[in-house]
Amino acid sequence: MTGYHSYLVVIAIASTLVCLLCCQNVSSDTTRTKLNGSAVDFDSFRQQFHRMYEVNRDEFNRRHLYFQNAIKRHAYLNSFSTVPQYAKYGVNQFSDLSQKEFRDLYLRANADRAPLFSGLKTAGLPDKFDWRDKAVVAPVQNQQACGSCWAFSVVGAMQSVHAIGGSQLKQLSVQQVLDCSFRNEGCNGGSPIRALNWLKQSRVKLVPQSEYPYKAKTGICHFFSQSQDGVAVKNFTAHDFSGQEEAMMGQLVEHGPLAAIVDAVSWQDYLGGIIQHHCSSQWSNHAVLVVGYNAAGDIPYWIVQNSWGTTWGNEGYVYIKIGGNICGIADSVAAVFL
C-alpha cells in the first residue's frame, strides 16, 4: 500500500468514527457542556466521540497535536467575541482533524460563476422568515466522510419546493444525484449548478431516499423508468447577490429555500451564534441550504442548514450575518422550480 493510500485509509477511519457519533441522538448542547467547560482535555474528547486510536502511538500523537492546535485556534477565534450573539468556537467532532484533512474531507464543492442579480427587490418583506415554520424543510442530514454537500444542497431545495407546492414533505435520494450526475465527481466533489443543469436537461426524476438510500460513497447509477414516481426539475436560476442580500431575502420568500456555496474553512470549529467575521469569500468550497432569515434583532442573520449532522453547530444549522457577503453566502445562490 502506498503512503498516499495509507493516508486515505487513516482519514477514512477517523472520519467514519466522527460520523458514527453524528448519527447518534446526542444533542449539540450536551456535547458543548461536556467538552467546552473549563477543563477540556483530549481524554474527554476521545471518550465523547469514541476515538479508538490509542492503540497506535503515532496516530494518537498526531491526533493529540491536531487537538491541541484546535484548542489554540478556538482561543484566538473567541477573542473577537465581544458582543452578544457572536459566533462561538470550540471542541466538536472535527477537533482531531488537521485543517487540511477537514478541507479534503468535507469542503469539496465547486463554485460555478453566477451572473449578478439584475432583478427588482421584493417589497414588503417580513422582518423574519423561516421555511421550517411551514413544515417544508426536511431534517438535517449527515454527509459523513463523503464530499457530497453539493448534492445535499440541491436535493434539500427540491424537497422543500416540492412540499411548498402542496405535496407531502419527503426526503429524496441524495445518492441518486451522487451516482448519476455525470458532470460532477461524486464524493470527490461537485457543483450545485452543474447538478441542477443535469437535472433540468435530463429530466431525471429523483426517487424517495427510501428507494435509493444514502451510502456515503460513490456508486453505480441506478436507472428508473420514466413512469417511476419522482420529482424532476423544470428550471432553476443561479445568481450572485453580492451587495444585494435584501434581494436574496426576497428570492428566499418567493421561491423557497436556496442552494448556496460558501467558504466554510472556519466552520470546522463552529459551535453556535452568528458568524460575523473569520469568514471570507475568497474560496467557495461548501454547499448549504439557506432556509430563512431573521432581521428583527440588532444583528440580522441568515438561517442555514448544513449537512454535518445535528451534533454540529446550532443542531445542524449555522447563522450568518446578513450584509457584507459573510462567508461568501451571496456569491452563487440557486432557486429551484419544479
N, C-alpha and C positions, 0 to 999 in steps of 0.2 A: 504493500500500500504506500503510495507516495505521501510526502509531507503535506501536500495540498489536500489530498483526500482525507488524511488523518485529521487535518484541521476542520474539514467539513463535518466529519463524524462527531468530533468533540462538540462543535457548535450545535449540531442537531440534537445530541443527547441533552446538552444543557437546556436548549430551547424546549425540548419535549417536557422536561421537568417543570419548566416555567408554565407551560400550557396545561399540564395536568392540574396544577393548582388553580389556574384561571378558570377551569371548568367546574371547580367545586363551588358549592354555595357558601362562599366566605365573603362577607361584606368588606367594602373598602375601609369603612370606619374601624372595623375590628383590626384589620391589618395595620392601619395607621397608629391605632392606640398602642398596639404591642411593639411596633418597630420604630416609631418616631417619638418616643419619650426621651428621657434624659440619659438612658443607658442602652443605647443601641450598640449591639455587638454582632460579630459575624456568626457566633453560635446561635443566637436568637434568630437571625436571618435564615440560617440553614434549617433550623427546626421548623420555622414557619412555612418555608417554601419547599420542604422535603428534599433538600440537596443531599446527594449521596457520594459526592466526590472526595470525601476524606480518605477513601481507600487508596487514592492516587496522590502521592505527596506533591508532585509537580503541579497537577491540576488544582489541588487545594491551595497551594501557594499563589498560583496565578489568579484564581478567583478571589482569594483574600485581598490581593493587591488591587484588583478592579473594584472590590467593595470599598476599600479604603479611599481610593480615588473618588468614588461616588460620594462618600461622606464629605470630602473636601469640596466637591462640586456643589453639593446641596448647601453647604455653609455660605459659599460665595453667592449662589443664586438667591438665597433667602436674605442676604444682607441688604438687598434692594427692596425688601418687603416692608415698607414703612407706613403703608396706609391699609385700612380695612379692605377686604375683598381681593387683596393682592394674591397672585398665584403662590402656592406653597410647594416646595420641592423636598423630597426625602426618599426614604427607602421603600422600594416596591419590588415587583417581580423581576425587574430588569437590573437590579443593583449589582449583580455579579457578572454582568457583561461589559466588555470594553465598549467604548463609544463606536469603534469600528465594527465590532460584532453586531451591535444593536442596529447600526445603519444597514449592514449587509443582510440582516435577517428580516427586518421589519419595514425599512424605508425603501421600497422597491417600485414606487410609482414613477411613471414618466409623464412629464407635462408637455402637452402639445400646445403651441401658441394659439390663443383665442383672440378674436378681434375685440377691440374696445367696444363697450356697450354704447350705442348711439340712440337708444330709445328714450322715452319720457319717464320721469319719476311717477310712481303711483301716488295719487293724492289721498289724504285722509287715512294714512296708515295708523294702526293702533300702537300704543306705546310698547306693548309687548305682545308676542305671538309665539305659540308653541304648538306644532302639529301633534305632539304627544297628547295634548289635551283633547284632540279629536279622535284619539284611539286609532290612528292610522300609521303609527311608527312601530315597526317590529322590534323585539327585544335586541339588546346589544349582543353581538356575536364575537367569537374569538377566532381570528385567522390562524393562530398558532404559528409554528415555525415555517411559514409559507408567505412569500411576498405577494399576497393576494388582495391587498387593501383596495386596489383599483377595481376589482370585481365586486367586492363588498359594497363599495360606494354606489356603483351603478345599480346593482340589484336592490339595494336599500331604497334608492329613489324610485325604482319601478314598483316595488311592493307598496310604497306609500301612495303613489299616484293612482295605482290600481284601486286601492281602498278608498281614496278620496272620490273616485268616480262612482262609488256605490257598491263595490264588491267587498266581500269579506276579506279582512286582512289575513294574508297567509304568506309564509316565507317561501320565496322562490329559490331555485337552485343556483347557488354561487359556483358550485363545482362544474355545472354545465358551461358557464361563462369561462371558467378557468381552463377547462379542457378543450373547448370548441372555438374560442376566439383566436383564430389563427394569426391575427395581426399582433397579438401580444405573446408574452413568454411565460404564461402560467405562473408558477410560484417564483420564477425569476424576475417578475415584474411586468408592468403593463401600464396602459394609459386608459383612463375612463372614456376619453373622447374616441379613441380607436375602438374600444369595446362598443360604444354606442353607435359608431359608424357601421360596425359589423352587424349589430343587431338590427339596425334600420335597413341596411341593404339586403341582408339575408332573410329578413322577416322570420327569423328563428323564434319559436315560442319557448319561453322559459317554463319548465315544468316545476311543480312543487318540490321543495327541498326533500320531502319525504320520499319522492320517487328517484331522486338523484342526489344523495346525501354528500355532505362536505367531507373530504378526506385529508385536507391539508397537504396534498401533494398533487402534482400534475398527472393526469391520466389520459386514457384514450377517449376521444369524444364519442358519446353515445347519441345516436341519431334517433329522432322520433318522427312519426308520420305527421303530415300537416293536419290530420284530423284529431291529433292529440290536443287535449285541453291545455292551455298555457297562456302566457302573457307575452305579447310582441310589442316592440317599439315602432310607432308610426313616424315619429320625428323627435328631434331634440334641438336645443340651442346651447351654444357654449360662448361665453363672453368673458372679457376682462373688465371687472368692475373697479379697478384701481381708481381711487378718488371719487367713486360713485357708490359707496356702500349703502346709501339710502335707497338708491335704485335697486340694489341687490335685495334689500329688505322687501321691496315691492314684488320682485320676482318670486321670492320665497312664499309670500302670502298668496299670490295669484296662481302659482303653478305647483306648489308643493315643495317638499324637501329637495335640496340641491346637492349634487355631487361636486365636490371641490378638491383641489390639490393644494397642499400646504407644505411649509418647511417645518418638520416635526423633530428636528435634531434634539431640541431641549426637552421634548416630551418624555424622554427616557426617565426623567426624574420627577415628573409632574404628579402631584397628589390631589390638587384641587384649587379652587379660587379662579380668578380671572387673569389670564395671561395678558400682560401689558408691555412686557419687554422680553429680552433674551430670545427673540424670535424674529428672524429676518425673512425676506422673500428672495434671497439670493439663490437658493437652491430648492426648488419644489421637489418633494420626494415621497409624499404620502397622500393617499386619497381618503377622504372622510365624507360624512353626510351632514349637511347643515340643516337642522330640523326646526330652528326657531331663533328668536332674539328677545332681548329684554333691554329696552331703552328707557325704562321708568325710573331707574336709580341714578346715582351720581356717575357711575361708570357703565355705559351701555355695552352689552356684550352679545356675541353670537353663542348659540347653544349647538354644540357639535357632537354628533355620535361617532365614536371611534370603534375599531374592531379588534381591541386587545382584551376583551373580557370585562366583566363587571368589577373585578378587583382593582382595576386601573382607574385613576382619576376620580371624577365625581360619578361613581357607579357606572363607569364606562364612557362618560361624557367629559368634554373639556369645554371651558368657557373662554372665549377670546374677545378682547376689547374691540368694539366697533370703531372704525376710524383709524387711519394710518396704515391700513393693509397689514396688520399684525400677522405674522406667520405666513404672509402671502395669501391670506384667506380669500382675497378677491381676485387673484391673478387669472384663474381658469375655473369658471363656475358653469355647470351644466344643469339645465332643466329638461325633464323628460316628458314626452307626450305619447300617450297610448291610444 
